[in-house]
């Protein structure tokens, strides 16, 4: 249970970190490389603590499909954080967090096609409710030109993360989790550097503020991933995943309203309630 709580706390800190960066006027193109480099260093330190023998044994089991899966996950992870910070600015922290946490919805349909995971009647009802919640949230944003397409792109990138996480957990041994995360962060770091080169007027010029905030986001980013893996060792995924997603949406929505005074409209409130309820239906182990 402690790892589940840590995963929830860390995921909320990551979401808040980009809001802090936006308010502080930090160059968020420079934050991402620092974020992933910090997470990579922490993942290596974790393996060193476990012992060199265990790390070498895991390294010898790494195959090209695992590297390819980690590379794809690193790509989606990096672009997802970039899109999250863009949507924090365009749509607000609460709405951006909402769509980020709905990434498992498209993954359900991909799982049906790839692994034949057919949802139950209760889960199907949850999917319908969730689609309605998404409609309410998007309708709430209809007065902001250009925001809805960015939210859809954010949702797709979140779905990519869930899909490749699911792919690794289903098709590869769990003892390679730590090594897989390290490889994933390397590719996420490279992707974030490319983003900086593409988007920044003066690329690869890091200030003290960029490094500080990047490390502030990178540490809980690693903590969220490793805590989630640890919690899944003792708690069913049908309990852990919706709990993390629902808790994150509720906490961030409350913080956005209280701290940043983002307006909590009736449609947004109803969408949040429906989303939380639907997540438990979708992931119900019935």
Legacy VTK file of the C-alpha trace (Angstrom):
# vtk DataFile Version 3.0
C-alpha trace
ASCII
DATASET POLYDATA
POINTS 286 float
0.000 0.000 0.000
2.884 2.390 0.773
4.170 2.141 -2.822
0.697 2.915 -4.179
0.538 6.060 -2.029
4.031 7.071 -3.177
3.028 6.587 -6.827
0.018 8.880 -6.326
2.089 11.552 -4.560
4.866 11.467 -7.164
2.460 11.646 -10.111
0.820 14.736 -8.576
4.209 16.386 -7.998
5.126 15.848 -11.673
1.858 17.461 -12.782
2.367 20.383 -10.401
6.001 20.764 -11.424
5.096 21.905 -14.923
2.605 24.397 -13.526
5.332 25.797 -11.273
7.674 26.004 -14.260
5.047 27.845 -16.283
4.421 30.349 -13.482
8.181 30.793 -12.896
8.786 31.570 -16.569
11.309 28.731 -16.953
12.276 27.507 -20.430
10.381 24.237 -20.474
12.222 22.972 -23.582
15.327 22.787 -21.341
13.496 21.239 -18.400
12.719 17.943 -20.161
16.348 16.841 -20.813
17.270 17.625 -17.211
14.157 15.784 -16.019
15.015 12.570 -17.851
18.719 12.722 -17.142
17.875 13.014 -13.434
15.483 10.056 -13.672
18.109 7.997 -15.550
20.783 8.693 -12.924
18.375 7.676 -10.163
17.510 4.457 -12.030
21.218 3.608 -12.318
21.781 4.334 -8.623
18.891 1.999 -7.809
20.530 -0.816 -9.767
23.906 -0.156 -8.120
22.240 -0.460 -4.714
20.713 -3.790 -5.782
24.205 -5.022 -6.638
26.382 -5.173 -9.786
25.758 -8.899 -10.239
22.002 -8.448 -10.539
22.452 -5.545 -12.957
24.818 -7.520 -15.196
22.470 -10.523 -15.170
19.589 -8.306 -16.271
21.725 -6.627 -18.929
22.563 -9.987 -20.511
18.829 -10.718 -20.889
18.127 -7.506 -22.808
17.071 -8.258 -26.383
16.382 -6.037 -29.393
12.556 -6.195 -28.943
12.970 -4.981 -25.350
15.173 -2.091 -26.501
12.672 -1.265 -29.239
9.808 -1.268 -26.731
11.802 0.925 -24.328
12.693 3.311 -27.171
9.053 3.682 -28.189
8.005 4.219 -24.572
10.772 6.792 -24.075
9.635 8.650 -27.204
6.000 8.792 -26.070
6.991 9.658 -22.499
9.093 12.627 -23.604
6.504 13.965 -26.024
3.795 13.426 -23.416
5.537 15.632 -20.859
6.152 18.262 -23.535
2.475 18.159 -24.538
1.460 18.236 -20.864
3.297 21.485 -20.244
1.825 22.974 -23.448
-1.688 21.993 -22.356
-1.077 23.301 -18.830
-0.569 26.708 -20.445
-3.409 26.438 -22.989
-6.067 24.539 -21.065
-5.156 24.720 -17.399
-3.596 22.179 -15.070
-6.846 20.410 -14.171
-7.994 19.738 -17.744
-4.497 18.725 -18.911
-4.185 16.257 -16.028
-7.651 14.887 -16.808
-6.734 13.978 -20.391
-3.274 12.703 -19.446
-4.811 10.204 -17.009
-7.332 8.979 -19.589
-4.564 7.452 -21.677
-5.576 3.924 -20.733
-8.909 4.319 -22.575
-7.474 4.022 -26.141
-5.137 1.345 -24.760
-8.196 -0.761 -23.909
-9.232 -0.834 -27.566
-5.655 -1.660 -28.659
-5.568 -4.490 -26.114
-8.788 -5.844 -27.590
-7.187 -5.936 -31.036
-3.699 -7.155 -30.053
-4.309 -9.458 -27.058
-8.042 -10.132 -27.338
-8.806 -8.506 -23.988
-12.568 -8.119 -24.363
-14.127 -5.893 -21.655
-17.000 -7.147 -19.559
-20.454 -5.565 -19.594
-19.582 -3.514 -16.503
-16.344 -2.322 -18.102
-18.200 -1.435 -21.308
-20.607 0.712 -19.293
-17.588 2.419 -17.729
-16.148 3.172 -21.175
-19.424 4.792 -22.290
-19.543 6.911 -19.109
-15.926 7.942 -19.623
-16.585 8.981 -23.214
-19.437 11.160 -21.965
-17.142 12.673 -19.322
-14.611 13.492 -22.059
-17.384 15.140 -24.090
-18.320 17.332 -21.114
-14.687 18.316 -20.538
-14.190 19.167 -24.218
-17.461 21.127 -24.288
-16.175 23.054 -21.286
-13.166 24.056 -23.426
-15.166 25.028 -26.522
-14.571 28.725 -25.923
-10.785 28.293 -26.261
-9.701 28.204 -29.900
-7.264 25.418 -30.749
-7.321 23.781 -27.316
-9.308 20.647 -28.156
-6.870 19.373 -30.852
-3.991 19.723 -28.371
-5.978 17.750 -25.786
-6.610 14.963 -28.323
-2.892 14.801 -29.182
-2.096 14.661 -25.462
-4.558 11.791 -25.056
-2.932 9.871 -27.936
0.550 10.275 -26.454
-0.731 9.095 -23.061
-2.293 6.066 -24.782
1.093 5.254 -26.340
2.671 5.208 -22.882
0.005 2.868 -21.515
0.209 0.581 -24.548
3.983 0.035 -24.406
3.881 -0.346 -20.619
1.227 -3.003 -21.150
3.266 -4.610 -23.930
6.334 -4.928 -21.704
4.382 -6.263 -18.728
2.649 -8.916 -20.849
5.487 -10.113 -23.071
8.719 -9.652 -21.061
9.979 -10.882 -17.644
9.362 -8.636 -14.622
12.935 -9.010 -13.334
14.028 -6.721 -16.192
11.882 -3.822 -14.946
14.758 -1.705 -13.602
16.935 -2.190 -16.674
13.946 -1.493 -18.927
13.280 1.800 -17.121
16.937 2.849 -17.495
16.879 2.204 -21.256
13.544 3.997 -21.523
14.957 7.116 -19.823
17.962 7.173 -22.160
15.679 7.351 -25.197
13.410 9.867 -23.454
16.491 12.019 -22.774
17.556 11.866 -26.442
14.032 12.705 -27.617
13.831 15.663 -25.246
17.143 16.997 -26.598
15.724 16.779 -30.127
12.630 18.680 -28.965
14.855 21.385 -27.509
16.844 21.636 -30.761
13.615 21.907 -32.750
11.729 24.354 -30.526
14.294 26.575 -28.815
15.812 29.724 -30.337
19.042 29.091 -28.439
19.109 25.314 -27.866
21.076 23.487 -25.184
21.648 26.562 -23.025
20.591 25.586 -19.541
20.091 28.082 -16.739
20.149 27.381 -13.020
16.347 27.676 -13.000
16.014 25.080 -15.799
18.261 22.616 -13.983
16.572 23.113 -10.606
13.010 22.667 -11.893
14.072 19.810 -14.220
15.548 17.920 -11.288
12.446 18.734 -9.218
10.283 17.039 -11.884
12.736 14.248 -12.766
13.030 12.819 -9.253
9.267 12.256 -8.733
8.979 11.090 -12.351
11.339 8.230 -11.529
9.652 7.751 -8.163
6.257 7.416 -9.827
7.460 4.758 -12.280
9.384 2.671 -9.768
6.642 2.964 -7.100
4.010 1.904 -9.602
6.048 -1.184 -10.510
6.583 -2.024 -6.832
2.892 -1.580 -6.023
1.929 -3.895 -8.881
4.004 -6.630 -7.234
1.605 -6.715 -4.288
-1.619 -5.060 -5.534
-3.697 -6.041 -8.546
-3.383 -3.730 -11.541
-7.176 -3.478 -11.615
-6.939 -1.752 -8.230
-3.637 0.145 -8.491
-4.001 1.800 -11.912
-7.489 3.304 -11.524
-6.644 4.363 -7.967
-3.569 6.280 -9.146
-5.399 7.854 -12.086
-8.533 8.803 -10.135
-6.578 10.155 -7.159
-4.370 12.246 -9.431
-7.344 13.792 -11.248
-9.140 14.684 -8.006
-6.064 16.069 -6.207
-4.891 18.168 -9.172
-8.409 19.510 -9.788
-8.643 20.621 -6.154
-5.149 22.173 -6.164
-5.865 23.960 -9.467
-8.992 25.533 -7.984
-7.542 26.434 -4.572
-3.992 27.474 -5.458
-4.212 28.699 -9.056
-7.891 29.744 -8.956
-8.786 27.823 -12.112
-12.554 28.007 -12.476
-14.425 24.848 -11.514
-17.447 24.941 -13.804
-20.431 22.657 -13.400
-19.484 20.702 -16.534
-15.915 20.200 -15.298
-17.105 19.057 -11.861
-19.573 16.575 -13.373
-16.896 15.313 -15.791
-14.460 14.704 -12.933
-17.018 12.765 -10.899
-18.071 10.665 -13.897
-14.440 9.982 -14.863
-13.526 8.737 -11.396
-16.613 6.514 -11.278
-15.994 5.141 -14.782
-12.359 4.286 -14.021
-13.396 1.898 -11.288
-15.968 0.306 -13.600
-13.480 -0.063 -16.459
-10.835 -1.638 -14.235
-13.262 -3.680 -12.162
-12.056 -7.249 -11.853
-15.495 -8.804 -12.406
LINES 1 287
286 0 1 2 3 4 5 6 7 8 9 10 11 12 13 14 15 16 17 18 19 20 21 22 23 24 25 26 27 28 29 30 31 32 33 34 35 36 37 38 39 40 41 42 43 44 45 46 47 48 49 50 51 52 53 54 55 56 57 58 59 60 61 62 63 64 65 66 67 68 69 70 71 72 73 74 75 76 77 78 79 80 81 82 83 84 85 86 87 88 89 90 91 92 93 94 95 96 97 98 99 100 101 102 103 104 105 106 107 108 109 110 111 112 113 114 115 116 117 118 119 120 121 122 123 124 125 126 127 128 129 130 131 132 133 134 135 136 137 138 139 140 141 142 143 144 145 146 147 148 149 150 151 152 153 154 155 156 157 158 159 160 161 162 163 164 165 166 167 168 169 170 171 172 173 174 175 176 177 178 179 180 181 182 183 184 185 186 187 188 189 190 191 192 193 194 195 196 197 198 199 200 201 202 203 204 205 206 207 208 209 210 211 212 213 214 215 216 217 218 219 220 221 222 223 224 225 226 227 228 229 230 231 232 233 234 235 236 237 238 239 240 241 242 243 244 245 246 247 248 249 250 251 252 253 254 255 256 257 258 259 260 261 262 263 264 265 266 267 268 269 270 271 272 273 274 275 276 277 278 279 280 281 282 283 284 285
